[in-house]
Amino acid sequence: MQYSRKIHWQFLEEELTAQTEAFNRKVGTSASYLLHETGELFVAMFLSIKENGEMILMMSNDRPLPRKGEYLYCISLPRKFSDFRSWGEMTYGDLIRNKTDYTEVVCIWQSPSDNPKYSLVGFRGLSMEFAQYIMEFPKAILVLGPNKPPFEYVANLQEVVKNAGNANISSILDNDYMVSNWEPVLLDQSKNIPGFLLTQLNLSDNVILQGPPGTGKTYLIAEICRTLAEQGKTVLVTAMTNRALMEIALKPSMKGLLSEHRVFKTNLTTDEAQECKDLQSEKSLTPKPGCIELGTFFITSSLAKDVNSTPPFDYVVMDEASQALLGMFAVSKALGRKSLWIGDIHQLSSVTAINEDRIRRRKYSGLVYGLQTIVESSSFPIYQLLETRRLSPRAAGYTSIFYNGNLKSSATQFIPLPGFDLKEGPCLVKTDMKVGDITPSSGIALAKSIVLKILENKGLKIAVLTCMVKTSKALQKAIFGSIRMGHSDITIETVARIQGLTADVTIFVIPNASMNRSLEARLFNVATSRAVRHTFVIADKDIIQYPLMDSRVKKYLEELDKEQSCYIPYNERTCTDSIESPNKNLIELV
């Protein structure tokens, strides 16, 4: 299928409109309503900024706390608006218009304070300018609310789409993508994979690397970047998130380049500067021989809209390529003479404000799922990593269902989880859930009981995942409310926010509501492939009979149901027992 530039531009315009309308509804809503009723607005007292760049705030336990991993827009206000009781009919937009300074932040931990009425909450990602500003105002009152969508990213892609004179952009946007049967070339560890991929880039301007969970994609990117920098090449690395870029910068193979001040990043935050002290801050991406430039899709697309002829970089490496719209691949071609696209079409895709139904009706799927569009056309060399270091052999066997059986584990040791009589890898915990209940008491109680039992083992990282924000908030309230300690080793989040996460144990809660989302193949694959040791899938007892299920998800659950599953009936007493007595043989699975 070939998309005209007009249709491509129209898709981006509809996405921009959908983002704007959704954000405007938030901006036009009463600030007090968002604070007290929906829990989308937060009021906090500034306490300090730690040496590692984290900002510590104190928040009242009378209202919901931000979710860990939640990105927020943080503003300071004039003194007359610092007391939320003075807001009256002011909207969230009114508060934003009256701000004295601002930054974007992400919540990373929560902890009880000495006063039981308050919690301490840690944030990272604040700009260096905001950090300097707020340090002058100890105990200042800050307001945190919904962050604005990536308007500029979409607008940048529109400018790229309008560029009809650039042959590199045309090679992506004007291509006729015909779906064909494709099989990637499998790469195991017997090859020097970084060297092999660089050789292929000498033969082809574009190479795609499919990386299943735990196969070391970030490690490979760092190795390739180091080699290219040592050859004196100009290299741009781009990804959807700043966190993905930081993971690359922190890999051991980048240490030499960092010590020589040859790695640069745009929008460097206070915590990033502390986490990677030799990382150089840069306002705009500038090619430098022998250096690595790190920039998000937003920053990178901003540079590409002004390129009309020769690409400024020798190489562009795109991480998280499955999260890129098709237009982002045109950005890569505009900026780099050679492009290496690394991602996984079976993991998280790009997030759009346009809903899935409209995407199907308007036939925009090829523009939304950019990597899949390019992969399925088989117009570029495609390779797939074969060995996962994260997953145990049994877990890799289940995850391999999503990769035509082409995934094996290189993990050599399995450490049993004390208190649980389980094989390594996934297990299915079935219970009774009401149809349509997005915050099922049974599922939440079971998840809480499992967490409390695991916490008897010190130092284990736990991820509690679900596909709905409301379910995630209910899980946070139940679990964090019962733990009298810091929460740094526990992540409770929606699946859409955690690609790249690794945990010792994962608990995936599937309510008996909106199951088409929880059982969507990409989300299900991501949720069940995070754990090094165990994955608990908590679902309704009749989940196998759900009719609208991807065949791979169905196979996964059917095999798991036969091999390692249990049924825990739900009633009010069972729920209470599981909350109060987490050690009571709750997880005696076979």
N, C-alpha and C positions, 0 to 999 in steps of 0.2 A: 504494500500500500504506500502511496505517495501523498504526503500532506503538502498542500500549497502553503506559501508563506502567509497568505491571508488567513487561512484556517488556523495555522500555528499561532499567529498574532492574536486571533480572536479567542483561542483557548486561553492564552496568557491574560487577555483582557478580562475574560470571565473569572479567571482565578483571582485576579487583582480585585475585581468587584466583590467576589464572595468574601475575600479576606477583609476588605474594607467594611462591608456591611456587618460582618460578625464582630469586628472590633468596635465599630461605631455603636453597636447595641450595648457593648460593655461601657464605652465612654459616656453614653447617654443615660446610663442607669444611676440611680441614687447611690452615692458612696456609702451611706449608712446601710442600705439594703445589701450591697455587696459585702459589707463588713459583718453584719449581724445575721443575715438570712442565708446567703449562699456560701459564705466563707471564702470568697474569692479576693477579698481585700484584707490586708493585715496591718496592724499598728504595732510598732515596736520601739523600744528605747535603745539607742546606740550605746554600746559599752566599750568596745575596743577593736583594734585591728591587730591580730597576732603577727608575729615575725614571719610566718609563712604566708601572709597576705589575706588570711581569712578574716571576715568581719563578724563579730559576735554581737548579737542583738538579744534583748530580753522581751518575751511575749507573754501575755496573759493566758492562762489555761482555761479561762472562761469562754474562749472562742477557739475555733479550729486553728491548728498550726499549719504552716506550709508543708507540702509533701516533699520528702527528700527527692532531689532531682528536678524539682519544679523551678522553671525559669520565670523570673519576675522582674517587673519594672519598679525600681526603688527610687523614691523622691523624698527630698526634704522640703519642708513648708515654712512659710512665715509663722512666727509665734502665734498669731491670732487664729491659725487653723491647726495648730498642733494638738488641740484637744478635740477628739472626734465628736464630742457632745456639742460642739459649736458649728458643726457642718450644716445642720438644718437640711435644706433641700438641695444642697450642692451635689452635683454629679461627680463621677470619677473624672470626667473630662475637665470639670471646674478645678479639681485638685491639681491635675496635670498642668493646667494653664497657670496656676499660681505657684508652681514649684520654684524653689531657689537653686536646686541642683538635682542631678539625676544620675543613675547608672543602671545597667542591667546586671542582675545577680542570679545565682542558682543556689538553692538550699542544699546543703550537703550533710548536715547532721542536726540532731535535736538531743537535748539532755535536760534532766531535772535540775532546778536551781536549789539553793539553800532554802528559798521560800517556796512552799508547796503551791502557791498561787501562780507561780511563773515558771516558764521554761527558758532555757538558753538555746538559741538556734544559730548555727553557723552557716555562713554564705561565702562563696567565692565568686570570682568573675568581675568584681567591681573595678571600675576604671581607676587608673593611678591618679587622675585629676580629682575624681570624687573622694578617693581616700585622703588626699591632701586637704580637701575642703572639710570633710566631716570630722577630721581629727581636731579641728579648732572648736568643735561644739560637743563637748562631752555631755552625755545623757540627752542628746537631741532626739526628738520624736521623728521617726521615719514612717512612711506609708509605702507598702509594697502591694502591687496589684498586677492584673493581667498585662503581659508583655505584648508589644505590638508585633503583628505578623511580619514576615520578610517581604514587605512591599518593594523595597529597593531591588532585591534579588530578581523578582518577577519583572519589574520595570526594566532592569538591565537586560534580561533575556529578550524582552520586546525590542530593544534597540539592536540587539544582535540579529534577531529575526528580520529586521528591516534592512540589514546590510546585504544588499543583493550583489555587490561587486567583489566580495571576498570569496575566492575559489575554495579556500579551506573550509569556510562556513558552509558553502554550498554542498561540499562533499557529504555533509551530514544532513542538512535540512532539506536538500532537494533529491535525496536518494529515494529510490523505490524499494521499500522494505518488503520483501516477499518471505513469508514464513516457510521454513524448510526444516527437514529433519537434520539435526546437528548433534554431533558428539564431540565434546572437548578432548584434546589430547591430555592424557593423565600424566601427572608428574609426581614421582615419588622421591624420597630423600636420597636415592642412589645418584641422582643428578646434582650438579652444582646449579641449583635453580636460579639464583640471581644472575650467574654468568650466562646460563642458557637463555633467560629472558632478554638480557642485553644483546645477545647474539641475534635473537629474533627481531629485536628492534632495529638492528642494522639492516635486516632484510625487508622489514615492513615498517611503514610509518605508524601503524596502530596495532597494538597487541592487547588482548583481553585476558585477564587471569581470574578464573572463578575460584573463590576461596571458601569452602565450607567451614562450619564453626570450629574454632580452635586449631586451624591449620597454619597459623603463623604469618598471616598477611602483613601485619605491621612490622614484624621482624624483617621480612623480605623487602619491604619498601625502604626501610632504613639502610639495609645492606646495599641495595641498588643505588640509593642516593649517595652514599659514601663513595662508591666506585665512580659514579659520574662526576662528582665534585673533584675527586682526585685526578680525573682526566681533564679538569679545567672547564667542564661543561656548565652552562647556566641551567638551573633546575628549579622548577616550580612544583610544589606539592599542594594539592587542594583537596578539601574534604568538606562535608556538610557542617561538621561541628568543630569548634576549637579544641574540644577534648581529644578528638581523633588526631589532630595535628600534634598536640602535646605528647600523645602516646608515641608518636614517631620520633619526636625530638628527644625523648627520654630513653630510647633504646641504646644499648651499649655501643653499637657501631657508630653512633653519632658523637661520641664523647670527644674524639680527636678534632672533629670539625667545630664543635662547640668551643673547645678550649682555644681554638685559633680564631674565634669570632667570625665563623663562616656560615652560621645558621641564623636566619632572620625570620621574624614573625610580625605580622600586622596585628593591631589591637591587643597588644600584650597587656595582660591584667596583673594586678599586684600579686596574686597567688601564683600565677604562671612564672612571673619573674623570680619568685622565691623558690619555686619547685625546680626550675631549670635556670640557675643563676647566670650561665654564660650565653643564654639565648638573647639575641640582639633584637631590640624593638625597632620597628620600622613603620612609618606612616603610610607608605604606598609601596606596592610591589615593584622592584627594580632589578632587572637581570644583572648578575655579577658573576663573572667567570670563576668557577671553582666554589661557588656558594649555593646554599639551599634557601629558597624562599618558601615560607609557609603562609597560606591564606585560605580562608573559607570560600565556599561557593559564592557568597555575596561579594566579597572583596575581589575575587578573581573575575567574576562576571562584569564588575564595574570597569576593570581594566580592558576587557575584551571588546567592549562596545566601541572603543575608539581605535581599534586596530583595523587597518584597511588593506594591508599587503603582507609583508614578511613577518612571520611569527617572531616575537621578541625573545622567546626562550628556546633553548635547544631541546629540552625535554619537559613535558608536563606529566606528572604522575597523579592520577585521581584515585583517592581512597574513598570508601563508602560509595562506590559508583552506582550501586543499586538504588541509592537515594537521590540520584540526579535525574532531573527532567531531561528529555531529549535535547533541549536547547543547550544544556550544560556541556554536552559532548561537542557541540559546535564551538562553545567557548574554549574548550581544550584544544581543538584543532586550530582556532584562531591564534592561540598563544604559544603553541609548541610545534616545532618541526616534527617531533616524535611524541607520541602519546601512549602511555601505559595505563589502562583502565582496570582497576582491581576492585572486585565486589562479589556479590552473590545474588543471583536472581531469585534464589529460594529463601532469602532473608528479607529484612525490612526494605520496603520501597519508599519512594518519595511521598511525603504527606501533602495533601491538597485540601483547600477549603471547599472546593467543588466536591459534592458527595459522589459516591461510587455509582449510584443509579444514573446521575446526569453524565458522568464520564462515559458510561456504556451507551446511553442514548445518543450522545453527541459524537460517539466514536473517537474519543480522545485518548483511549488507552495507550496507543502507541507513543503519544507525546508525554504521558505521565510516567510510564514504565520504560524509561529511556534505555537502560542497559538491556532489558529483555528484548526490546525492539531490535537493537543492534545485534545481540547474540543470536536471535532466532533467524536473522537474515543470512547468517554465516558469511558475511562479507569481509570479516577480519579474522586473523588467526586467534583461536580460542584454546586456552589451556586450563586445566583444573588441578589444584592441589589434591593429593590423595590421602595424606596422613594427618590425623588430628592428634595433637599432643594433649589437649584438654580432656577429651572424652575417653572413658574406659572402653575396653573391647565390647562389652555388652551394650553400653550406651551408644557407641559408634554404630553398632549393628542396627539399632532403631533409627538413629538419625540418617543412616545410609539409605533408608527408604526414600528420602527426598532427593537422593543423588543416584538413582538407578543402581544402587548397591555398590557404588564406586567410592566408598569411604572406609578406611580402616584406622585402627588406633595404634599409636606408637607408645602409649602409656604402658609402663611395665609393672606398676605396683598399685594395688588397691588397698586402702586403709579402711577397715570396717568402721561403722559409726556406732559407738557404744550406746546401748539401750535400744537398738533397732536390729531385728533379725531379718536382714535384707540382703539380697544380691545387689551388687553395685549397679548403678544406672537408674532407670525409671521404674516407678511403681504406680499403680492406679488405686486411688482411695475413693470408693463410691459411697454415696450417702443419699438421703432424701432431701431434695430441693424443690421448693414451690416454683411452678411455672411463672415466669415473668418477674421473679424476685431478683433484683440486681445486687442486693446485699444479703445473700442467704446466711441466716444465723448458723446453720449447720456447717457450711463451708468455712465461715470465718472462725467458728469455734475450733474446728479441726486444725486449721492453719495455725491458730494461736497455740494450741496444745503441742503441735509438732515443734514450733519455734521454742517454746519454753523447755521442752525436753532436750532439744539440740543445745540450748544455751548452758546446759550442765557441762558441756565440753567447751573449754575455753579456746578462744582464738579462731573459731570457725566463722566463715563468712556465709551469711544466709541471704537469699533473695526470695522475696514473696511477690509474685507477679500475677497480674490479671490484665484483661484487655479493656476494662472500663474505668474511667476516672472515679466514678462514684463508689465502685467496689474497692478501689485502691484506698480511698479515703476512709472507708469503713474498716478496712484491714489495719490501716495505720492507727486509727483510734483504738481499736481493740488490742492490738499487740503492744504498741508503744505505751499505752495507758497502763499496762500490767507489768512493765519492766522498770525496775528501780535502778537503772544504770544508764550509761550512755548508749547510743544506738549506732555507733560508727560501723559495727560489723553487720548491721541489718539494713537491707535495701527493700523498701516496699514501694512498688512502682508499676506503672502500666508498661506493657511489653514494648509499645512503640517508642519508649524512651531509653531502652537499655541495650541496644545492639552493641556488642563489644564487651559487655559485662561478663565477668567470670566469678563464680561463687563456689563454695564447697558444696552447699545444698540449695536446691531451688524448690519452692512450693508454688505450683501453678494452680490458681483457683479459677474454675470455670462455672459461673452461675448458670442457672437454667433459664437464661434470658439473653437475647441477642447472641445466641450461640453461633450464628453464622460468622460473627466476627471472631469469637474465641477459637473457632475451628478453622478459620482461614489458614491456608497452608503455610504462608510465610510467617505469620504471627505465631502459629503453633510450633513451627520449627525453631524459631528464635527462643521461645519460652522454654522449650524442653531440651535445649542444647547449651545451657549456661553452666551446668554443674559438673564439677570434677568428681564428686562422689555419689550423690543421690538426687533424683528429681521426683517429687511427689506431685502427681496430678490429681487434684480433688475435683470431683464432678458428680452430677446426678447419677443415680444407679442405672438409669435408662439411656445414658449418653450414646451407647453403641447404636441405638435405634434411631438417632437423629437423622432425618432423611437427606438434608442438604449438606452433606459432608464430602470434602475432597477425598478422592479414593486413597491417597497416600496417608492422610490423617486417619481414615477409617482402618486401614491396614495396621497402622501403628497401634491404635487403641484396641483393636481386636486381638492382636498378638499379645499385647500387654495384659489384657483382661484374662487371657488364658494362662499366662506365665507367672505374673506377679501382681495380684490385686486382692482387695478385700472389700467387704461391704459393712459399713457401720450405720445401723438404723438411726434415724433421727427422731427424737421427741424432746420435749422441754427438759426432761431429766437427763437424757444423754448429753444434751448441749451443756447443761450445768456441770455434769460430771467431767466433761472434757475440758471445761474451763478451769474447774477447781482442782482436778486431779489429773494433771498431764502425764503422770507416771503409771496410770492405771491401765496397762496393757493396751493402750490405744492403738499402737501400730505393730501388732503381732501379725506381720504379713507373711504369706507363703508364695 
